[in-house]
């Protein structure tokens, strides 16, 4: 059945494109003080591409392992919630230029990944394991976000680049 594959590809593409459109690497971002251990900007695209591929695969496996209604509905709802939270983080950090708000928002984003893993594990252990890199990357991103907030204080909050 191709429907789960098509739905998964469309969903992760929407989230990825929206996140990319909300992410501005501009003067404001470049002026932020960042830790020396932050990966180079060019690395984020390939990492997110791999993560989104694993998220899509996880969704397909979970869909195929469940029946209409019941756990499938809950799992798809959790994927939708996760996608909204993923896009929201980019909007808060880059578009609104509020790393502090993004730091608060990353907690429910991370928890939504945990919820997905817990919901998928009983029906597809492979599907659940495919989400672990995403969980780890968001944990790393949260620590990076925290560090940016600490390094920049209120200077990073809503200040336009000139």
C-alpha positions as semicolon CSV with decimal commas, in nm:
position;residue;x (nm);y (nm);z (nm)
1;X;0,000;0,000;0,000
2;X;0,147;0,333;-0,113
3;X;-0,080;0,564;0,088
4;X;0,135;0,560;0,408
5;X;0,449;0,630;0,205
6;X;0,290;0,921;0,018
7;X;0,142;1,068;0,337
8;X;0,474;1,037;0,521
9;X;0,672;1,198;0,238
10;X;0,425;1,484;0,203
11;X;0,411;1,541;0,579
12;X;0,787;1,552;0,636
13;X;0,831;1,767;0,326
14;X;0,577;2,021;0,456
15;X;0,750;2,033;0,795
16;X;1,097;2,057;0,639
17;X;1,003;2,328;0,389
18;X;0,813;2,529;0,651
19;X;1,108;2,501;0,889
20;X;1,347;2,611;0,615
21;X;1,128;2,908;0,524
22;X;1,113;3,012;0,890
23;X;1,491;2,984;0,930
24;X;1,681;3,297;0,842
25;X;2,058;3,292;0,859
26;X;2,092;3,668;0,851
27;X;2,278;3,949;1,026
28;X;2,088;3,899;1,351
29;X;2,176;3,530;1,365
30;X;2,537;3,586;1,260
31;X;2,576;3,851;1,532
32;X;2,471;3,610;1,807
33;X;2,749;3,474;2,022
34;X;2,753;3,097;1,978
35;X;2,960;2,826;2,147
36;X;3,275;2,704;1,976
37;X;3,131;2,351;1,969
38;X;2,831;2,448;1,753
39;X;2,835;2,251;1,427
40;X;2,888;2,455;1,110
41;X;2,571;2,594;0,953
42;X;2,607;2,375;0,642
43;X;2,575;2,058;0,853
44;X;2,221;2,128;0,972
45;X;2,061;2,065;0,631
46;X;2,204;1,715;0,581
47;X;2,134;1,618;0,943
48;X;1,771;1,731;0,919
49;X;1,731;1,553;0,585
50;X;1,847;1,226;0,743
51;X;1,627;1,281;1,048
52;X;1,319;1,355;0,837
53;X;1,384;1,041;0,629
54;X;1,393;0,835;0,950
55;X;1,078;1,007;1,081
56;X;0,897;0,927;0,756
57;X;1,013;0,564;0,769
58;X;0,901;0,541;1,131
59;X;0,559;0,676;1,039
60;X;0,520;0,427;0,754
61;X;0,618;0,135;0,978
62;X;0,377;0,247;1,252
63;X;0,094;0,297;1,002
64;X;0,142;-0,046;0,851
65;X;0,162;-0,212;1,192
66;X;-0,170;-0,069;1,313
67;X;-0,531;-0,079;1,203
68;X;-0,761;0,214;1,131
69;X;-0,860;0,396;1,447
70;X;-0,715;0,302;1,784
71;X;-0,339;0,334;1,808
72;X;-0,300;0,449;1,446
73;X;-0,512;0,756;1,510
74;X;-0,316;0,842;1,824
75;X;0,018;0,787;1,653
76;X;-0,075;1,000;1,352
77;X;-0,200;1,269;1,590
78;X;0,132;1,261;1,774
79;X;0,320;1,293;1,445
80;X;0,104;1,595;1,353
81;X;0,164;1,757;1,693
82;X;0,536;1,693;1,659
83;X;0,541;1,852;1,314
84;X;0,368;2,166;1,441
85;X;0,610;2,190;1,735
86;X;0,907;2,138;1,502
87;X;0,797;2,425;1,277
88;X;0,713;2,645;1,575
89;X;1,067;2,619;1,712
90;X;1,214;2,761;1,389
91;X;0,956;3,039;1,386
92;X;1,028;3,136;1,744
93;X;1,406;3,124;1,718
94;X;1,470;3,261;1,370
95;X;1,160;3,452;1,255
96;X;1,058;3,611;1,585
97;X;1,422;3,620;1,699
98;X;1,329;3,487;2,041
99;X;1,577;3,217;2,143
100;X;1,432;3,235;2,495
101;X;1,083;3,144;2,371
102;X;1,232;2,873;2,148
103;X;1,409;2,731;2,454
104;X;1,076;2,704;2,637
105;X;0,912;2,550;2,328
106;X;1,182;2,287;2,276
107;X;1,065;2,106;2,591
108;X;0,724;2,007;2,447
109;X;0,896;1,931;2,114
110;X;1,133;1,687;2,286
111;X;0,849;1,538;2,490
112;X;0,646;1,486;2,172
113;X;0,931;1,273;2,034
114;X;0,938;1,071;2,357
115;X;0,561;1,025;2,327
116;X;0,602;0,904;1,968
117;X;0,868;0,652;2,069
118;X;0,652;0,522;2,354
119;X;0,343;0,500;2,131
120;X;0,522;0,329;1,841
121;X;0,739;0,086;2,040
122;X;0,458;-0,167;2,106
123;X;0,368;-0,188;1,737
124;X;0,708;-0,140;1,569
125;X;1,034;-0,151;1,760
126;X;1,223;-0,053;1,444
127;X;0,989;0,245;1,399
128;X;1,055;0,353;1,756
129;X;1,433;0,317;1,722
130;X;1,428;0,525;1,403
131;X;1,315;0,820;1,617
132;X;1,605;0,799;1,864
133;X;1,845;1,007;1,648
134;X;1,574;1,275;1,625
135;X;1,535;1,271;2,004
136;X;1,912;1,302;2,051
137;X;1,943;1,580;1,792
138;X;1,665;1,783;1,955
139;X;1,830;1,731;2,295
140;X;2,156;1,861;2,148
141;X;1,969;2,152;1,983
142;X;1,806;2,234;2,317
143;X;2,145;2,251;2,487
144;X;2,276;2,466;2,201
145;X;1,968;2,690;2,233
146;X;2,025;2,720;2,609
147;X;2,388;2,811;2,550
148;X;2,294;3,080;2,296
149;X;2,048;3,230;2,545
150;X;2,312;3,227;2,819
151;X;2,579;3,379;2,596
152;X;2,357;3,656;2,462
153;X;2,109;3,729;2,739
154;X;1,848;3,987;2,646
155;X;2,060;4,105;2,352
156;X;1,935;3,805;2,153
157;X;1,568;3,864;2,224
158;X;1,379;4,030;1,944
159;X;1,662;4,259;1,837
160;X;1,671;4,338;1,466
161;X;1,998;4,331;1,277
162;X;2,096;4,668;1,133
